[in-house]
Amino acid sequence: MKQGALQLGVAPPANRGIAILDFFLRLVAIVGTLASAIAMATTNQTLPFFSQFVRFRAKFNDLPSFTFFVVASSIVCAYLILSLAFSILHIAKAKAVNTRFLLLFLDTAAMGLLMAGSAAATAIVQLAHKGNNKVNWFAICQQYNDFCKRVSGSLIGSYAGVVVLILLILLSGVALSRR
């Protein structure tokens, strides 16, 4: 039975299960990266200073690290959406080894990009929460509490996306070792 399934190009049950899990993990990663990018890109808070006419505003694009985070999360989200086609191909066909290698390579690159964006934004969030007295950078999260909460939540979704991408890389390795 298993031999016949391979001859027809239909995925054997074990490989089909891996392919289906791959598809659902990609959907989870899409949700995490998209939600993170949207949450960060729409983050801003305005506080009055002395009067209602003088205000301080905190926006994500005031800091290049946050802008890089939004761009990196958006690129990874777009890649994950496009990779769904290959994931569906792996559900249907067992002999799609070349596309599995391609996804393994691109998933690794996407994980690196997402991790770089998340790490850059995390460094700024750490400064926003704790400050740095040695260089006179003050913690701003006491004043911009809503801004900091939303940015921190965005980072949580992004790191969840990194973990899912690591799982996808491991899953691709398992799928390739079964061939």
Contact map, one row per residue, 1 for C-alpha under 8 A:
11111000000000000000000000000000000000000000000000000000000000000000000000000000000000000000000000000000000000000000000000000000000000000000000000000000000000000000000000000000000
11111100000100000000000000000000000000000000000000000000000000000000000000000000000000000000000000000000000000000000000000000000000000000000000000000000000000000000000000000000000
11111110000000000000000000000000000000000000000000000000000000000000000000000000000000000000000000000000000000000000000000000000000000000000000000000000000000000000000000000000000
11111111000000000000000000000000000000000000000000000000000000000000000000000000000000000000000000000000000000000000000000000000000000000000000000000000000000000000000000000000000
11111111111100000000000000000000000000000000000000000000000000000000000000000000000000000000000000000000000000000000000000000000000000000000000000000000000000000000000000000000000
01111111111100000000000000000000000000000000000000000000000000000000000000000000000000000000011000000000000000000000000000000000000000000000000000000000000000000000000000000000000
00111111110000000000000000000000000000000000000000000000000000000000000000000000000000000000000000000000000000000000000000000000000000000000000000000000000000000000000000000000000
00011111110000000000000000000000000000000000000000000000000000000000000000000000000000000000000000000000000000000000000000000000000000000000000000000000000000000000000000000000000
00001111111000000000000000000000000000000000000000000000000000000000000000000000000000000001111000000000000000000000000000000000000000000000000000000000000000000000000000000000000
00001111111100000000000000000000000000000000000000000000000000000000000000000000000000000001110000000000000000000000000000000000000000000000000000000000000000000000000000000000000
00001100111111110000000000000000000000000000000000000000000000000000000000000000000000000111111000000000000000000000000000000000000000000000000000000000000000000000000000000000000
01001100011111110000000000000000000000000000000000000000000000000000000000000000000000000000010000000000000000000000000000000000000000000000000000000000000000000000000000000000000
00000000001111111000000000000000000000000000000000000000000000000000000000000000000000000000000000000000000000000000000000000000000000000000000000000000000000000000000000000000000
00000000001111111100000000000000000000000000000000000000000000000000000000000000000000000000000000000000000000000000000000000000000000000000000000000000000000000000000000000000000
00000000001111111110000000000000000000000000000000000000000000000000000000000000000000000010010000000000000000000000000000000000000000000000000000000000000000000000000000000010000
00000000001111111111000000000000000000000000000000000000000000000000000000000000000000000111010000000000000000000000000000000000000000000000000000000000000000000000000000000000000
00000000000011111111100000000000000000000000000000000000000000000000000000000000000000000000000000000000000000000000000000000000000000000000000000000000000000000000000000000000000
00000000000001111111110000000000000000000000000000000000000000000000000000000000000000000000000000000000000000000000000000000000000000000000000000000000000000000000000000100010000
00000000000000111111111000000000000000000000000000000000000000000000000000000000000000110110000000000000000000000000000000000000000000000000000000000000000000000000000000000000000
00000000000000011111111100000000000000000000000000000000000000000000000000000000000000100010000000000000000000000000000000000000000000000000000000000000000000000000000000000000000
00000000000000001111111110000000000000000000000000000000000000000000000000000000000000000000000000000000000000000000000000000000000000000000000000000000000000000000000000000000000
00000000000000000111111111000000000000000000000000000000000000000000000000000000000000100000000000000000000000000000000000000000000000000000000000000000000000000000000100100000000
00000000000000000011111111100000000000000000000000000000000000000000000000000000000100110000000000000000000000000000000000000000000000000000000000000000000000000000000000000000000
00000000000000000001111111110000000000000000000000000000000000000000000000000000000000000000000000000000000000000000000000000000000000000000000000000000000000000000000000000000000
00000000000000000000111111111000000000000000000000000000000000000000000000000000000000000000000000000000000000000000000000000000000000000000000000000000000000000001000100000000000
00000000000000000000011111111100000000000000000000000000000000000000000000000001100100000000000000000000000000000000000000000000000000000000000000000000000000000001100100000000000
00000000000000000000001111111110000000000000000000000000000000000000000000000001000000000000000000000000000000000000000000000000000000000000000000000000000000000000000000000000000
00000000000000000000000111111111000000000000000000000000000000000000000000000000000000000000000000000000000000000000000000000000000000000000000000000000000000001001000000000000000
00000000000000000000000011111111100000000000000000000000000000000000000000001001000000000000000000000000000000000000000000000000000000000000000000000000000000011101100000000000000
00000000000000000000000001111111110000000000000000000000000000000000000000001001100000000000000000000000000000000000000000000000000000000000000000000000000000001000000000000000000
00000000000000000000000000111111111000000000000000000000000000000000000000000000000000000000000000000000000000000000000000000000000000000000000000000000000000000000000000000000000
00000000000000000000000000011111111100000000000000000000000000000000000000000000000000000000000000000000000000000000000000000000000000000000000000000000000011011000000000000000000
00000000000000000000000000001111111110000000000000000000000000000000000011011000000000000000000000000000000000000000000000000000000000000000000000000000000011001000000000000000000
00000000000000000000000000000111111111000000000000000000000000000000000011001000000000000000000000000000000000000000000000000000000000000000000000000000000000000000000000000000000
00000000000000000000000000000011111111100000000000000000000000000000000000000000000000000000000000000000000000000000000000000000000000000000000000000000010010000000000000000000000
00000000000000000000000000000001111111110000000000000000000000000000010010000000000000000000000000000000000000000000000000000000000000000000000000000000111111000000000000000000000
00000000000000000000000000000000111111111000000000000000000000000000111011000000000000000000000000000000000000000000000000000000000000000000000000000000010000000000000000000000000
00000000000000000000000000000000011111111100000000000000000000000000010000000000000000000000000000000000000000000000000000000000000000000000000000000000000000000000000000000000000
00000000000000000000000000000000001111111110000000000000000000000000000000000000000000000000000000000000000000000000000000000000000000000000000000000110110000000000000000000000000
00000000000000000000000000000000000111111110000000000000000100000100010000000000000000000000000000000000000000000000000000000000000000000000000000000110010000000000000000000000000
00000000000000000000000000000000000011111110000000000000000110000010010000000000000000000000000000000000000000000000000000000000000000000000000000000000000000000000000000000000000
00000000000000000000000000000000000001111111000000000000000100000000000000000000000000000000000000000000000000000000000000000000000000000000000000000000000000000000000000000000000
00000000000000000000000000000000000000111111100000000000001100000000000000000000000000000000000000000000000000000000000000000000000000000000000000100110000000000000000000000000000
00000000000000000000000000000000000000000111110000000000111100000000000000000000000000000000000000000000000000000000000000000000000000000000000000100000000000000000000000000000000
00000000000000000000000000000000000000000011111000000000111000000000000000000000000000000000000000000000000000000000000000000000000000000000000101100000000000000000000000000000000
00000000000000000000000000000000000000000001111100000011110000000000000000000000000000000000000000000000000000000000000000000000000000000000000000000000000000000000000000000000000
00000000000000000000000000000000000000000000111110000011100000000000000000000000000000000000000000000000000000000000000000000000000000000000001100000000000000000000000000000000000
00000000000000000000000000000000000000000000011111111111000000000000000000000000000000000000000000000000000000000000000000000000000000000000000000000000000000000000000000000000000
00000000000000000000000000000000000000000000001111110111000000000000000000000000000000000000000000000000000000000000000000000000000000000000000000000000000000000000000000000000000
00000000000000000000000000000000000000000000000111110100000000000000000000000000000000000000000000000000000000000000000000000000000000000000000000000000000000000000000000000000000
00000000000000000000000000000000000000000000000111111110000000000000000000000000000000000000000000000000000000000000000000000000000000000000000000000000000000000000000000000000000
00000000000000000000000000000000000000000000000111111110000000000000000000000000000000000000000000000000000000000000000000000000000000000000000000000000000000000000000000000000000
00000000000000000000000000000000000000000000000100111110000000000000000000000000000000000000000000000000000000000000000000000000000000000000000000000000000000000000000000000000000
00000000000000000000000000000000000000000000000111111111000000000000000000000000000000000000000000000000000000000000000000000000000000000000000000000000000000000000000000000000000
00000000000000000000000000000000000000000000011110111111100000000000000000000000000000000000000000000000000000000000000000000000000000000000000000000000000000000000000000000000000
00000000000000000000000000000000000000000000011110000111110000000000000000000000000000000000000000000000000000000000000000000000000000000000000000000000000000000000000000000000000
00000000000000000000000000000000000000000001111000000011111000000000000000000000000000000000000000000000000000000000000000000000000000000000000000000000000000000000000000000000000
00000000000000000000000000000000000000000001110000000001111101000000000000000000000000000000000000000000000000000000000000000000000000000000000100100000000000000000000000000000000
00000000000000000000000000000000000000000011100000000000111111100000000000000000000000000000000000000000000000000000000000000000000000000000000000000000000000000000000000000000000
00000000000000000000000000000000000000011111000000000000011111100110000000000000000000000000000000000000000000000000000000000000000000000000000000000000000000000000000000000000000
00000000000000000000000000000000000000001000000000000000001111110110000000000000000000000000000000000000000000000000000000000000000000000000000000000000000000000000000000000000000
00000000000000000000000000000000000000000000000000000000011111110100000000000000000000000000000000000000000000000000000000000000000000000000000000000000000000000000000000000000000
00000000000000000000000000000000000000000000000000000000001111111110000000000000000000000000000000000000000000000000000000000000000000000000000000000000000000000000000000000000000
00000000000000000000000000000000000000000000000000000000000011111111000000000000000000000000000000000000000000000000000000000000000000000000000000000000000000000000000000000000000
00000000000000000000000000000000000000000000000000000000000000111111100000000000000000000000000000000000000000000000100110010000000000000000000000000000000000000000000000000000000
00000000000000000000000000000000000000010000000000000000000111111111110000000000000000000000000000000000000000000000100110000000000000000000000000000000000000000000000000000000000
00000000000000000000000000000000000000001000000000000000000110111111111000000000000000000000000000000000000000000000000000000000000000000000000000000000000000000000000000000000000
00000000000000000000000000000000000000000000000000000000000000011111111100000000000000000000000000000000000000000000100100000000000000000000000000000000000000000000000000000000000
00000000000000000000000000000000000010000000000000000000000000001111111110000000000000000000000000000000000000000100110110000000000000000000000000000000000000000000000000000000000
00000000000000000000000000000000000111011000000000000000000000000111111111000000000000000000000000000000000000000000100000000000000000000000000000000000000000000000000000000000000
00000000000000000000000000000000000010000000000000000000000000000011111111100000000000000000000000000000000000000000000000000000000000000000000000000000000000000000000000000000000
00000000000000000000000000000000000000000000000000000000000000000001111111110000000000000000000000000000000000001100100000000000000000000000000000000000000000000000000000000000000
00000000000000000000000000000000110110000000000000000000000000000000111111111000000000000000000000000000000000000100100000000000000000000000000000000000000001000000000000000000000
00000000000000000000000000000000110010000000000000000000000000000000011111111100000000000000000000000000000000000000000000000000000000000000000000000000000000000000000000000000000
00000000000000000000000000000000000000000000000000000000000000000000001111111110000000000000000000000000000000000000000000000000000000000000000000000000000000000000000000000000000
00000000000000000000000000000000100000000000000000000000000000000000000111111111000000000000000000000000000001101100000000000000000000000000000000000000000000000000000000000000000
00000000000000000000000000001100110000000000000000000000000000000000000011111111100000000000000000000000000000000000000000000000000000000000000000000000000000000000000000000000000
00000000000000000000000000000000000000000000000000000000000000000000000001111111110000000000000000000000000000000000000000000000000000000000000000000000000000000000000000000000000
00000000000000000000000000000000000000000000000000000000000000000000000000111111111000000000000000000000000001000000000000000000000000000000000000000000000000000000000000000000000
00000000000000000000000001101100000000000000000000000000000000000000000000011111111100000000000000000000000000000000000000000000000000000000000000000000000000000000000000000000000
00000000000000000000000001000100000000000000000000000000000000000000000000001111111100000000000000000000000000000000000000000000000000000000000000000000000000000000000000000000000
00000000000000000000000000000000000000000000000000000000000000000000000000000111111111000000000000000000000000000000000000000000000000000000000000000000000000000000000000000000000
00000000000000000000000000000000000000000000000000000000000000000000000000000011111111100000000000000010000000000000000000000000000000000000000000000000000000000000000000000000000
00000000000000000000001001000000000000000000000000000000000000000000000000000001111111110000000000000000000000000000000000000000000000000000000000000000000000000000000000000000000
00000000000000000000000000000000000000000000000000000000000000000000000000000000011111111000000000000000000000000000000000000000000000000000000000000000000000000000000000000000000
00000000000000000000000000000000000000000000000000000000000000000000000000000000011111111100000000100010000000000000000000000000000000000000000000000000000000000000000000000000000
00000000000000000011011000000000000000000000000000000000000000000000000000000000001111111110000000000000000000000000000000000000000000000000000000000000000000000000000000000000000
00000000000000000010001000000000000000000000000000000000000000000000000000000000000111111111000000000000000000000000000000000000000000000000000000000000000000000000000000000000000
00000000000000000000000000000000000000000000000000000000000000000000000000000000000011111111100100000000000000000000000000000000000000000000000000000000000000000000000000000000000
00000000001000010010000000000000000000000000000000000000000000000000000000000000000001111111110100010000000000000000000000000000000000000000000000000000000000000000000000000000000
00000000001000110011000000000000000000000000000000000000000000000000000000000000000000111111110000000000000000000000000000000000000000000000000000000000000000000000000000000000000
00000000111000010000000000000000000000000000000000000000000000000000000000000000000000011111110000000000000000000000000000000000000000000000000000000000000000000000000000000000000
00000000111000000000000000000000000000000000000000000000000000000000000000000000000000001111111100000000000000000000000000000000000000000000000000000000000000000000000000000000000
00000100111100110000000000000000000000000000000000000000000000000000000000000000000000000111111110000000000000000000000000000000000000000000000000000000000000000000000000000000000
00000100101000000000000000000000000000000000000000000000000000000000000000000000000000000000111110000000000000000000000000000000000000000000000000000000000000000000000000000000000
00000000000000000000000000000000000000000000000000000000000000000000000000000000000000001100111111110000000000000000000000000000000000000000000000000000000000000000000000000000000
00000000000000000000000000000000000000000000000000000000000000000000000000000000000000000000011111111000000000000000000000000000000000000000000000000000000000000000000000000001000
00000000000000000000000000000000000000000000000000000000000000000000000000000000000000000000000111111100000000000000000000000000000000000000000000000000000000000000000000000000000
00000000000000000000000000000000000000000000000000000000000000000000000000000000000001000000000111111110000000000000000000000000000000000000000000000000000000000000000000000000000
00000000000000000000000000000000000000000000000000000000000000000000000000000000000000000100000111111111000000000000000000000000000000000000000000000000000000000000000000010001000
00000000000000000000000000000000000000000000000000000000000000000000000000000000000000000000000011111111100000000000000000000000000000000000000000000000000000000000000000010001000
00000000000000000000000000000000000000000000000000000000000000000000000000000000000000000000000001111111110000000000000000000000000000000000000000000000000000000000000000000000000
00000000000000000000000000000000000000000000000000000000000000000000000000000000001001000000000000111111111000000000000000000000000000000000000000000000000000000000000000010000000
00000000000000000000000000000000000000000000000000000000000000000000000000000000000000000000000000011111111100000000000000000000000000000000000000000000000000000000000110011000000
00000000000000000000000000000000000000000000000000000000000000000000000000000000000000000000000000001111111110000000000000000000000000000000000000000000000000000000000000000000000
00000000000000000000000000000000000000000000000000000000000000000000000000000000000000000000000000000111111111000000000000000000000000000000000000000000000000000000000000000000000
00000000000000000000000000000000000000000000000000000000000000000000000000000000000000000000000000000011111111100000000000000000000000000000000000000000000000000000100110000000000
00000000000000000000000000000000000000000000000000000000000000000000000000000000000000000000000000000001111111110000000000000000000000000000000000000000000000000000110010000000000
00000000000000000000000000000000000000000000000000000000000000000000000000000000000000000000000000000000111111111000000000000000000000000000000000000000000000000000000000000000000
00000000000000000000000000000000000000000000000000000000000000000000000000010010000000000000000000000000011111111100000000000000000000000000000000000000000000000000100000000000000
00000000000000000000000000000000000000000000000000000000000000000000000000010000000000000000000000000000001111111110000000000000000000000000000000000000000000000100110000000000000
00000000000000000000000000000000000000000000000000000000000000000000000000000000000000000000000000000000000111111111000000000000000000000000000000000000000000000000000000000000000
00000000000000000000000000000000000000000000000000000000000000000000000100010000000000000000000000000000000011111111100000000000000000000000000000000000000000000000000000000000000
00000000000000000000000000000000000000000000000000000000000000000000100110010000000000000000000000000000000001111111110000000000000000000000000000000000000001001100000000000000000
00000000000000000000000000000000000000000000000000000000000000000000000000000000000000000000000000000000000000111111111000000000000000000000000000000000000000100100000000000000000
00000000000000000000000000000000000000000000000000000000000000000000000000000000000000000000000000000000000000011111111100000000000000000000000000000000000000000000000000000000000
00000000000000000000000000000000000000000000000000000000000000001101110110000000000000000000000000000000000000001111111110000000000000000000000000000000000000000000000000000000000
00000000000000000000000000000000000000000000000000000000000000000000100000000000000000000000000000000000000000000111111111000000000000000000000000000000001001100000000000000000000
00000000000000000000000000000000000000000000000000000000000000000000000000000000000000000000000000000000000000000011111111100000000000000000000000000000000000000000000000000000000
00000000000000000000000000000000000000000000000000000000000000001101100000000000000000000000000000000000000000000001111111110000000000000000000000000000000000000000000000000000000
00000000000000000000000000000000000000000000000000000000000000001100100000000000000000000000000000000000000000000000111111111000000000000000000000000000001000000000000000000000000
00000000000000000000000000000000000000000000000000000000000000000000000000000000000000000000000000000000000000000000011111111100000000000000000000000000001000000000000000000000000
00000000000000000000000000000000000000000000000000000000000000000000000000000000000000000000000000000000000000000000001111111110000000000000000000000000000000000000000000000000000
00000000000000000000000000000000000000000000000000000000000000001000000000000000000000000000000000000000000000000000000111111111000000000000000000000000000000000000000000000000000
00000000000000000000000000000000000000000000000000000000000000000000000000000000000000000000000000000000000000000000000011111111100000000000000000010011000000000000000000000000000
00000000000000000000000000000000000000000000000000000000000000000000000000000000000000000000000000000000000000000000000001111111111000000000000000000000000000000000000000000000000
00000000000000000000000000000000000000000000000000000000000000000000000000000000000000000000000000000000000000000000000000111111111100001110000000000000000000000000000000000000000
00000000000000000000000000000000000000000000000000000000000000000000000000000000000000000000000000000000000000000000000000011111111000000111100000010000000000000000000000000000000
00000000000000000000000000000000000000000000000000000000000000000000000000000000000000000000000000000000000000000000000000001111111000000011110000010000000000000000000000000000000
00000000000000000000000000000000000000000000000000000000000000000000000000000000000000000000000000000000000000000000000000000111111100000110000000000000000000000000000000000000000
00000000000000000000000000000000000000000000000000000000000000000000000000000000000000000000000000000000000000000000000000000111111110011111000000000000000000000000000000000000000
00000000000000000000000000000000000000000000000000000000000000000000000000000000000000000000000000000000000000000000000000000010011111111110000000000000000000000000000000000000000
00000000000000000000000000000000000000000000000000000000000000000000000000000000000000000000000000000000000000000000000000000000001111111100000000000000000000000000000000000000000
00000000000000000000000000000000000000000000000000000000000000000000000000000000000000000000000000000000000000000000000000000000000111111000000000000000000000000000000000000000000
00000000000000000000000000000000000000000000000000000000000000000000000000000000000000000000000000000000000000000000000000000000000111111000000000000000000000000000000000000000000
00000000000000000000000000000000000000000000000000000000000000000000000000000000000000000000000000000000000000000000000000000000001111111100000000000000000000000000000000000000000
00000000000000000000000000000000000000000000000000000000000000000000000000000000000000000000000000000000000000000000000000000010001111111110000000000000000000000000000000000000000
00000000000000000000000000000000000000000000000000000000000000000000000000000000000000000000000000000000000000000000000000000011011110011111000000000000000000000000000000000000000
00000000000000000000000000000000000000000000000000000000000000000000000000000000000000000000000000000000000000000000000000000011111100001111110000000000000000000000000000000000000
00000000000000000000000000000000000000000000000000000000000000000000000000000000000000000000000000000000000000000000000000000001101000000111111110000000000000000000000000000000000
00000000000000000000000000000000000000000000000000000000000000000000000000000000000000000000000000000000000000000000000000000001100000000011111110110000000000000000000000000000000
00000000000000000000000000000000000000000000000000000000000000000000000000000000000000000000000000000000000000000000000000000000100000000011111110000000000000000000000000000000000
00000000000000000000000000000000000000000000001000000000000000000000000000000000000000000000000000000000000000000000000000000000000000000001111110000000000000000000000000000000000
00000000000000000000000000000000000000000000101000000000010000000000000000000000000000000000000000000000000000000000000000000000000000000001111111110000000000000000000000000000000
00000000000000000000000000000000000000000000000000000000000000000000000000000000000000000000000000000000000000000000000000000000000000000001111111111000000000000000000000000000000
00000000000000000000000000000000000000000000100000000000000000000000000000000000000000000000000000000000000000000000000000000000000000000000000111111100000000000000000000000000000
00000000000000000000000000000000000000000011100000000000010000000000000000000000000000000000000000000000000000000000000000000000000000000000100111111110000000000000000000000000000
00000000000000000000000000000000000000000000000000000000000000000000000000000000000000000000000000000000000000000000000000001001100000000000100111111111000000000000000000000000000
00000000000000000000000000000000000000000000000000000000000000000000000000000000000000000000000000000000000000000000000000000000000000000000000011111111100000000000000000000000000
00000000000000000000000000000000000000110010000000000000000000000000000000000000000000000000000000000000000000000000000000000000000000000000000001111111110000000000000000000000000
00000000000000000000000000000000000000110010000000000000000000000000000000000000000000000000000000000000000000000000000000001000000000000000000000111111111000000000000000000000000
00000000000000000000000000000000000000000000000000000000000000000000000000000000000000000000000000000000000000000000000000001000000000000000000000011111111100000000000000000000000
00000000000000000000000000000000000100100000000000000000000000000000000000000000000000000000000000000000000000000000000000000000000000000000000000001111111110000000000000000000000
00000000000000000000000000000000001110110000000000000000000000000000000000000000000000000000000000000000000000000000000000000000000000000000000000000111111111000000000000000000000
00000000000000000000000000000000000100000000000000000000000000000000000000000000000000000000000000000000000000000000010011000000000000000000000000000011111111100000000000000000000
00000000000000000000000000000000000100000000000000000000000000000000000000000000000000000000000000000000000000000000000000000000000000000000000000000001111111110000000000000000000
00000000000000000000000000000001101100000000000000000000000000000000000000000000000000000000000000000000000000000000000000000000000000000000000000000000111111111000000000000000000
00000000000000000000000000000001100100000000000000000000000000000000000010000000000000000000000000000000000000000100010000000000000000000000000000000000011111111100000000000000000
00000000000000000000000000000000000000000000000000000000000000000000000000000000000000000000000000000000000000000010010000000000000000000000000000000000001111111110000000000000000
00000000000000000000000000001001000000000000000000000000000000000000000000000000000000000000000000000000000000000000000000000000000000000000000000000000000111111111000000000000000
00000000000000000000000000011101100000000000000000000000000000000000000000000000000000000000000000000000000000000100000000000000000000000000000000000000000011111111100000000000000
00000000000000000000000000001000000000000000000000000000000000000000000000000000000000000000000000000000000000100110000000000000000000000000000000000000000001111111110000000000000
00000000000000000000000000000000000000000000000000000000000000000000000000000000000000000000000000000000000000000000000000000000000000000000000000000000000000111111111000000000000
00000000000000000000000011011000000000000000000000000000000000000000000000000000000000000000000000000000000000000000000000000000000000000000000000000000000000011111111100000000000
00000000000000000000000001001000000000000000000000000000000000000000000000000000000000000000000000000000001101100000000000000000000000000000000000000000000000001111111110000000000
00000000000000000000000000000000000000000000000000000000000000000000000000000000000000000000000000000000000100100000000000000000000000000000000000000000000000000111111111000000000
00000000000000000000000000000000000000000000000000000000000000000000000000000000000000000000000000000000000000000000000000000000000000000000000000000000000000000011111111100000000
00000000000000000000010011000000000000000000000000000000000000000000000000000000000000000000000000000001001000000000000000000000000000000000000000000000000000000001111111110000000
00000000000000000000000000000000000000000000000000000000000000000000000000000000000000000000000000000001001100000000000000000000000000000000000000000000000000000000111111111000000
00000000000000000000000000000000000000000000000000000000000000000000000000000000000000000000000000000000000000000000000000000000000000000000000000000000000000000000011111111100000
00000000000000000100010000000000000000000000000000000000000000000000000000000000000000000000000000000000000000000000000000000000000000000000000000000000000000000000001111111110000
00000000000000000000000000000000000000000000000000000000000000000000000000000000000000000000000000011011000000000000000000000000000000000000000000000000000000000000000111111111000
00000000000000000000000000000000000000000000000000000000000000000000000000000000000000000000000000000001000000000000000000000000000000000000000000000000000000000000000011111111100
00000000000000000000000000000000000000000000000000000000000000000000000000000000000000000000000000000000000000000000000000000000000000000000000000000000000000000000000001111111110
00000000000000100100000000000000000000000000000000000000000000000000000000000000000000000000000000000000000000000000000000000000000000000000000000000000000000000000000000111111111
00000000000000000000000000000000000000000000000000000000000000000000000000000000000000000000000010011000000000000000000000000000000000000000000000000000000000000000000000011111111
00000000000000000000000000000000000000000000000000000000000000000000000000000000000000000000000000000000000000000000000000000000000000000000000000000000000000000000000000001111111
00000000000000000000000000000000000000000000000000000000000000000000000000000000000000000000000000000000000000000000000000000000000000000000000000000000000000000000000000000111111
00000000000000000000000000000000000000000000000000000000000000000000000000000000000000000000000000000000000000000000000000000000000000000000000000000000000000000000000000000011111
